[in-house]
Amino acid sequence: MKNRLKVYRAMHNLTQEELAKALGVSRQTIIAIEKGKYDPSLRLAFKIARFFGVRIEDIFIYDEDEPKG
């Protein structure tokens, strides 16, 4: 799944480490999400969206044509 996490993180002037701490995850998790190598759980996706004060759809772009795992 494509996402704009890196963009939102940059807009808020946060490092990957700072965002990871705020969300209670590892920096490696943030890196993997930003690179599109890991799709967060629904719970984490909501947590990220709430942290930035936006909707999940503003950060995560669902593409029905994307190949499944």
Backbone as JSON, one array per atom type, in Angstrom:
{
  "sequence": "MKNRLKVYRAMHNLTQEELAKALGVSRQTIIAIEKGKYDPSLRLAFKIARFFGVRIEDIFIYDEDEPKG",
  "N": [[0.84, -1.17, 0.0], [0.57, 2.17, -0.86], [1.85, 5.19, 0.64], [1.83, 8.34, 2.41], [3.43, 8.89, 4.54], [6.09, 9.71, 5.01], [6.03, 12.27, 3.93], [4.15, 13.59, 5.61], [5.52, 13.36, 8.02], [7.8, 14.9, 7.48], [6.56, 17.38, 7.06], [5.87, 17.99, 9.64], [8.27, 18.25, 10.77], [9.65, 16.07, 11.97], [11.82, 13.47, 13.08], [12.44, 10.07, 12.06], [12.86, 8.57, 14.32], [11.73, 10.18, 16.36], [9.02, 10.17, 15.63], [8.5, 7.44, 15.8], [8.85, 6.99, 18.58], [6.75, 8.59, 19.56], [4.58, 7.15, 18.63], [4.92, 4.71, 19.76], [6.32, 2.63, 18.56], [8.99, 0.9, 16.78], [11.86, 2.48, 15.24], [12.56, 1.13, 12.97], [10.12, 0.12, 12.14], [8.8, 2.43, 11.27], [10.5, 3.14, 9.15], [10.1, 0.9, 7.45], [7.35, 1.16, 6.86], [7.32, 3.65, 5.54], [8.83, 3.0, 3.28], [7.12, 1.32, 2.04], [7.27, -1.36, 2.5], [6.02, -2.56, 4.55], [2.78, -2.91, 5.7], [0.91, -1.15, 7.99], [-0.91, -2.26, 10.93], [-4.47, -1.95, 11.26], [-5.08, -0.63, 13.61], [-2.63, 0.7, 14.18], [-2.5, 2.32, 11.92], [-4.71, 4.01, 12.33], [-3.78, 5.25, 14.65], [-1.54, 6.64, 13.68], [-2.8, 8.4, 11.86], [-4.45, 9.87, 13.63], [-2.46, 11.05, 15.19], [-1.36, 12.9, 13.41], [-3.61, 14.35, 12.93], [-5.34, 13.88, 10.8], [-7.28, 12.09, 8.25], [-7.2, 8.53, 7.8], [-7.13, 7.91, 5.08], [-5.86, 10.11, 4.06], [-3.21, 9.68, 4.48], [-2.63, 6.98, 3.87], [-2.8, 5.23, 0.85], [-5.03, 3.35, -0.76], [-4.89, 0.89, -3.19], [-6.73, -0.87, -5.32], [-5.87, -2.4, -7.43], [-3.35, -3.16, -6.83], [-0.97, -5.75, -6.43], [-1.66, -8.54, -4.34], [-0.01, -9.29, -1.3]],
  "CA": [[0.0, 0.0, 0.0], [1.34, 3.41, -0.91], [1.52, 6.09, 1.75], [2.46, 9.67, 2.47], [3.93, 9.05, 5.9], [7.32, 10.51, 4.99], [5.62, 13.66, 3.67], [3.57, 14.14, 6.84], [6.58, 13.44, 9.02], [8.61, 16.05, 7.1], [5.76, 18.59, 7.29], [5.87, 18.25, 11.08], [9.66, 18.37, 11.19], [9.95, 14.97, 12.88], [12.7, 12.4, 12.62], [11.81, 8.75, 12.16], [12.97, 8.17, 15.73], [10.75, 10.95, 17.14], [7.69, 9.66, 15.29], [8.42, 6.09, 16.36], [8.63, 7.12, 20.02], [5.41, 9.13, 19.78], [3.59, 6.12, 18.29], [5.19, 3.5, 20.52], [6.84, 1.59, 17.68], [10.42, 1.05, 16.53], [12.25, 3.28, 14.08], [12.54, 0.21, 11.83], [8.73, 0.04, 11.69], [8.54, 3.65, 10.5], [11.25, 3.0, 7.9], [9.43, -0.1, 6.61], [6.09, 1.72, 6.38], [7.64, 4.69, 4.57], [9.33, 2.37, 2.05], [6.07, 0.48, 1.47], [7.6, -2.77, 2.73], [5.19, -3.05, 5.65], [1.49, -2.23, 5.88], [0.61, -1.16, 9.41], [-2.22, -2.77, 11.34], [-5.5, -0.91, 11.25], [-4.91, 0.12, 14.86], [-1.5, 1.61, 14.02], [-2.87, 3.3, 10.89], [-5.54, 5.0, 13.02], [-2.91, 5.98, 15.58], [-0.75, 7.57, 12.86], [-3.7, 9.43, 11.35], [-4.83, 10.73, 14.75], [-1.28, 11.8, 15.58], [-1.22, 14.02, 12.48], [-4.88, 15.07, 12.85], [-5.92, 13.7, 9.47], [-7.95, 10.81, 8.04], [-6.32, 7.45, 7.34], [-7.03, 8.01, 3.63], [-4.93, 11.19, 3.71], [-1.84, 9.16, 4.6], [-2.5, 5.68, 3.2], [-3.52, 5.19, -0.42], [-5.39, 1.97, -1.1], [-4.97, 0.65, -4.61], [-7.34, -2.19, -5.5], [-5.15, -3.12, -8.47], [-2.04, -3.57, -6.31], [-0.9, -7.2, -6.19], [-1.8, -8.94, -2.93], [1.14, -9.86, -0.64]],
  "C": [[0.9, 1.24, 0.0], [0.92, 4.3, 0.26], [2.29, 7.39, 1.65], [3.06, 9.93, 3.84], [5.17, 9.93, 5.94], [7.0, 11.99, 4.79], [5.06, 14.3, 4.94], [4.61, 14.3, 7.94], [7.46, 14.67, 8.75], [7.86, 17.37, 7.36], [5.75, 18.98, 8.77], [7.28, 18.27, 11.67], [10.06, 17.31, 12.22], [10.95, 14.01, 12.26], [11.92, 11.09, 12.7], [11.79, 8.3, 13.61], [11.92, 8.89, 16.59], [9.33, 10.44, 16.88], [7.49, 8.28, 15.89], [8.13, 6.14, 17.86], [7.22, 7.61, 20.33], [4.32, 8.08, 19.55], [3.79, 4.82, 19.06], [5.62, 2.32, 19.66], [8.34, 1.81, 17.48], [10.66, 1.94, 15.3], [12.2, 2.41, 12.82], [11.12, 0.07, 11.27], [8.39, 1.25, 10.83], [9.25, 3.58, 9.15], [10.53, 2.05, 6.94], [8.11, 0.42, 6.05], [6.37, 2.75, 5.29], [8.1, 4.1, 3.24], [8.28, 1.48, 1.39], [6.34, -1.0, 1.63], [6.73, -3.41, 3.81], [3.91, -2.23, 5.72], [1.14, -2.3, 7.36], [-0.75, -1.8, 9.7], [-3.21, -1.61, 11.28], [-5.37, -0.02, 12.48], [-3.77, 1.14, 14.74], [-1.8, 2.68, 12.98], [-3.74, 4.39, 11.49], [-4.7, 5.88, 13.94], [-2.08, 7.03, 14.83], [-1.62, 8.72, 12.38], [-4.1, 10.4, 12.46], [-3.67, 11.61, 15.2], [-1.13, 13.05, 14.71], [-2.52, 14.81, 12.31], [-5.53, 15.01, 11.49], [-6.64, 12.35, 9.39], [-6.92, 9.78, 7.56], [-6.08, 7.59, 5.83], [-6.11, 9.13, 3.18], [-3.49, 10.7, 3.71], [-1.65, 7.88, 3.79], [-3.4, 5.62, 1.97], [-3.78, 3.74, -0.79], [-5.56, 1.85, -2.6], [-5.49, -0.77, -4.84], [-6.59, -3.03, -6.53], [-3.78, -3.61, -8.02], [-2.04, -5.06, -6.03], [-0.98, -7.5, -4.68], [-0.55, -9.68, -2.5], [1.7, -11.04, -1.29]]
}
